[in-house]
Amino acid sequence: MNAAASPASAERAAADALLSIRKVEKQFAKRPVLCGISLDVASGEFLTILGESGSGKTTLLRLIAGFEQLDGGEIWMAGERLDRTPAYRRQVNTVFQSYAIFPHLSVFDNVAYGLRAKAVPRGEIPARVTQALAMVKMSEFAQSAPSRLSGGQQQRVALARALVNRPRVLLLDEPLSALDANLRRQMQVELKSLQREVGITFIFVTHDQEEAMALSDRIALLRAGRLEQVAEPREIYGHPATAYAAQFIGQTNLLRAEVRDGIATAGPIAWPSNGPSGTAIFSLRPESIRLSQASLAAKSTDVTAQFRGRIKNQSFGGAMDLLEIDCGNSHLIRARIPSRGLLDGVQEFEFSAGDAVRVREGDAD
């Protein structure tokens, strides 16, 4: 399967590629885990590998790091075969989900450990450790014991320990998953800021769609060992290539429609469509649906589709409410509209035709 990608972002990544993954395959106990993965990662890019459990995302990270061996394909870095280079010689460092900080060593000595193991000249180590701690804003904790650090501080130490080795690529395997929700959001901002400051290529693995959207320059969505789509966050959200991508990243309504003479019809809903005739699937995001302007005593100039339905459920979500709308004949539609108090009975809704994005089933279906 060839993953759909934004042509502009794909061309930029290929032109500036620091890391090139070419038709990579991996099996465990004769079970395919990665199936011909090809992906270019640009220098200085923040790429997120996103996927559900078992999709192969951590395996791909371990192949780049050298912790696993390829069963097929090649990995190149800066014009040289990376997969033939021993793990300890690769200019790659990994931050794991478990920070694995040595409890008997101070923060300073934890960060210095890798340099000492690599026999870096003794006089060079203090300056490099000090610089790495400054990068992650942990200078004042240099002599602290790990047991006295919060989860976020321990995460920063793990980052400093990786950065002190001056890698060309930093691999991050769900490093924020152990943090509580508020700290996780804070660390997302700090991690993105840090990546911009140091300019190192980050390859970040997560199963959290919101985290991927917040952090990434591009997202590579993996499904059952294959790339489903590779694109910038706005592109993959606004123009998902497949039904799976549309459902996995954010909420959506998948409308199975018949297209005839430029009109798509899904049950009681119809809208203009420029695509070829026949059976098709469309993704319509809940926030693209709004109460009909006619219901609000205003006139709209871009209304292209209208439908009516009975409010089945309304969930308060702060500034926005999520509605479940029964359109009849087992057609349920979800809409996200600005909070305006309780709605009941039958209401009129509308959306613009361009917001109904045609998607394909996907080869893994």
N, C-alpha and C positions, 0 to 999 in steps of 0.2 A: 504493500500500500504506500502510495506517495502522499505524504501529508500536505495538506493545503497550507500555503504560507503567503503572507503579504509580499508581493514581488519586490517592493522597495526595500523592506527590512531584510529580506533574504539576500538581495543583491549587496546591501551594505555589509552584512555579516560575512558573505563570501569574499568580498573584496578586502576586508580588514581582518580576515580569519586568523586568529591566533591558534585556535584548536579546531581540528577538522576530524569529525567522526564519520567513517566511511563504511557503510554496509556492515555494521557491527552485529554479530550474532553471539548468543550465549545460551547454553543449555545447562540444566541441572537434572541429573538422573534421567537423561534423554527427553526432558520436558523443555520445550522452547520457552525462554524467558525474554530474550530480545531477538527480534526478527528483522534483520537488515536495516538497522537504524543508521541514517545518514543525517548529519547536522553540523553546521559551521557555527562557531562561537567567535565573535569579534573581540579584538583587544579592548579591554576596558568595559566590556558589556556586563550587565547584570542579567543573566539568563536563569529562569526558573524552570526546572523539570517538575511538572505537575502531573499527578495521577493518583488513582485510588490504590489501596493495598494490593500488592501482587502485580502491579502494572510493569515493574521492571526498573523503576526510577533509581532505587538505591543500588541495584546491580550495575547500572550504567555508571553511576558515580564511582563505584569500587573498581570498575574496569579502567576508568580514567586515572584513578589513584595508583593502580597497579596491584591492588589487593586481590584481584581475580584476573584470570587469563582469558583472552578472547577464544572463541571457537570458530570465528570467521570475521573477516573484515580487517580494518586498520584504523589506528588512531594516530594522528599527526599533530605535532606542535611546532610552530614556527619553522615549517619545512623539514622537520625531522620525525622519524617514526618513534612515537612515544611508547607504543605497546611493546617495543623491543627493548625498552630501557628499564632497568630494575627500579622498583618503587622508590628506593632510598635516593636514587639519582634524579628523579623527576622533579621539575620545578613546580611542584604541586603540593599543597597542604590541605588537610581535611579537618573540619570542625564537626565532631560527632554529636548526635542527640544526647548521649551521655558525655559530659565534659571531661571525665576521666582525669580530674585534677589530683595531683599527689597530695594527700592530706598532711603528710609529715614535712612538706616543704613550704616555705613562704611563697607569696605571690611572685616575688622577684625570681626565686629559684625555680619555680614552676615554669616561668617564661624562659629562663636561661637554660633549662634542661636540654632542649633540643640542640642548642648551639654547642653545648659542652659535649653532647653525644657525637656531634659531627666534627669535633676537634677544631672548632673555630678558634683562632688565636685568642688567648686569655685576655689580653688587653682590649680586644674589640667588643667583648661580650657586654660589659656594663652599659656602654653607650647605646648598643642596639636594643637591649632590654628596656632601658629608660625611654628610648624613642617609641618602642612598641606599646609600652604602658601609657605613654602620653597620647598616642593615637586613640586608645579606647577609654581615655579619661579615668585611668586607675593609678596614676602616679602616687597619690597619697596613701595607697594601700600596699605599696611595694613590700613592706615587711610584715604584712598581716598574714595570719594563718587562714587557709581556705574555709575553715569551720566558722569563721567570723563574718563571712561574706554572704550577701543575699544571693538569690538565684540569678538575678540580672548581673550582679558583679562577677559571679563565677563564669557566666557566659562571656563577659568581657575578657576575663583572664584566658579563657579558651581561645578567643579570637586573637589576643595578643601573642599567645604561644604559637599560633599559626603564622601570624604576620611577621614575627621576628625573623623567620626564615627567608623572608623576601621572596615568596612564591610568585610565579607569573599567573597562576590560577589558584583561587581559593575555592575549595569544595565544601559546601555546608549541607549536612544531612539532617534536616529537620531540627536545627539547633534551638529553636524557640518553643518547641512543643511542650517542654516541661514547665514553662512559665505560666502564671495565671493570666487571665484575659487582659487586664489593664497593663501589666508589665510587658506582656507580649506586644501590645500595640505600641508602647513606648520604645521597645527594643527594635521594632520594625523601622521606625523613623530613624533611630540611631544607626542601625545597620546600613540603611540606604545612604545616609549622610556619610558614614565612614567609607563606604565603597567609592563614593564620589571623590572624597578627599585623597584616598590612597591610589585611586586609578587602577586597581587590580581587577582582573576579570573574576567575577563571582559566578559560580554555578551552584544554585540553591535548590535543594530538593524539599518538596512539601506536598501534602495532600489537601492543604487548606487553600481553597480558591480565592478567598478574600486576601489572604497573605500574598499569594502570587500576584494578584492584581495590583496590590499596593507597592510592591517592591520592584517589579521586573521592568527591564527594557523590552524583553520578549519572554513569551511563555511557550514552552514545548510541552504539549499535552500528550501524555503516553496512555495508551490503552492496550492492555494485554500484549505488551511487548512491541507495539507498533506506534509510530507517531501519528496521532490523529490530526493535529494541526500545530503549526508553529507560526506565531504572529505576535505583534505588539498587543498589550492588554486591551486597549480600546478596539482594536481590529477584531480580536478573537471574541470579544463580548458583543460588539455591534454587528459583526458579520461572521458568525460561526459557520464553519464549512460543513459540519455534519450535525445530525440530530443529537449525537452523543455529546459533542462539544457544547452545543446550545444548552443541554440539560445539566452538564457537569459544572459549567461556569455560570453561576447565577441561576435565577429562576426563569422559566419560560413557559409559554404555551406552544405545544407542538400541534399544528393544525394540518391534518391530512386532507388535502383538497383535490378537487378535479379542476384542471385548467382548460377552458374552452373559449376560443374567440377573445382572448385577452382578459378573461375574467376567471379568477380563482374562487371556488365555492367550497366551503367546509361547513356542512350542515346549514344552519340558518345565517351564516356569515358569508358575505361575498365582497371582493375587492379587485381592483384592476391589477393585472400581472402581465409583465412583458415576456415572461419565460415561455418555453415551448409547451404545447398542449399535452395533456395526459395527467396521470396521477402524480402528485408532488407533496412534499412536506415543507411547511413553513414554520419558522420560529418567530413568535411574537412576544416580546418582553412585556411583563405586567405593567411596567411604568410607561409603556407606549400607549396604553389604553386610558382614556379619560372620559369623564362624564360628557355627554353630548352638549355642545355649545348651545343648542336650542333649549336644553333643559335649564341652562344658566342665563337664558334670556339675552344671549349674545350671538353674533353671527360670525362663523368661521369661514375662511376662504380656502382652507386646505383640507377640508373633510373629504375623505375618499372612501371611507367604509363606516357604516353605522349598523348597530345591532341593538337588540333589547334583551334584557334578561332579569330574572328575579334574584335579588340579593339573598344568597344562601348562608353566607357567613361573612363577618367583618371583624378583622383583627386590628387592634390599635397598635401602631408602631412608632409613636412619637409624632414626627412631622408627616409621616405617611401612614395610610391605612391599607391593609391588604384585603381585597374583596374576593370572594368566591361567588361567581355569577352562574346561575343555572339558565342556560339558553334554550332548554328543552331538548328532547330526544337524546338524553345522556351527554349533551355537550356542556361541559363545565369550563369556564374561563376564569383565570386569575388576573386581577387588575390591581395596580398599586397607584393610589391617588392621594393628593394632599388631604390631610385630616380635615374634615368639615362636619363632624358630628355623625350620629347614627343615620344610616340609610336603610330603608326597607321597601318592600314591594318591588314592582317592576320599574326599572330605570333604563334610560337610553344612554348608549355608549358609542364611542367612535375612536378610530385610529387612522393614521396615514398609511397609504399602501406601501410606501417605502420602508416602513417599520416591520412589515412582514417579510422576513428574509428567507429565501428559498435555500434549503439545506438538503444534503444527500443522506441516505441511511448510514453509510459508513461500511467499509469492508468487513469489520469485525461483527456486524450484526448477524 
